[in-house]
Structure formats: C-alpha cells, structure tokens
C-alpha cells in the first residue's frame, strides 16, 4: 500500500477485522433476503384462500374487479407467485450453505 492511499483503492488484508465485518454484513443481508422472500411467499400462498381475501373493503366500489379477484384462477395465480417466492428463498439458502452465493 502506498501513502497517501488513493480514494477507493484500499482493500482490507485477508483475515483482517474489516474483511470479517464485510463478510458478516454480506451474510446478514443474505439472511434478511431469504427471510423476506419466505415471508412474502407464505403470505401470497395463504392469503387468497382466507376470509380476508373475500371481505376486501377496497374492492366494494369495483364489483367487476372483485368478481375477477375472487375467482379460483386469480387466487391460484397469486398462490403460484407465492410458491415462486418460496422456491427463490430455498435457492438462496442453498447458495448460502454451499458458498456459491458469494457477492462481489
């Protein structure tokens, strides 16, 4: 390393505390991403089949949209998006566990 260091050119030495904290931050970010994808997925899978979906007061002034969103096709589509989110979370877990999900 030369003195004075140039802006943006400094990299922490391998095994240093700065590198360890950067790795920890990366893992925490990945865990939050996994948890949020999983939570959104579970909500999207379950919500269309609950009574909360049926009594949505925001759709009261729009009966045509309400009929469309209460159809089994629309409920299945929303649940399908939920399954995609759950699969994404599982894929991120696999990437985190195997170490292939390292971010630059």
Order of alpha helices (4+ residues) and beta strands (2+ residues): alpha-alpha-alpha-alpha
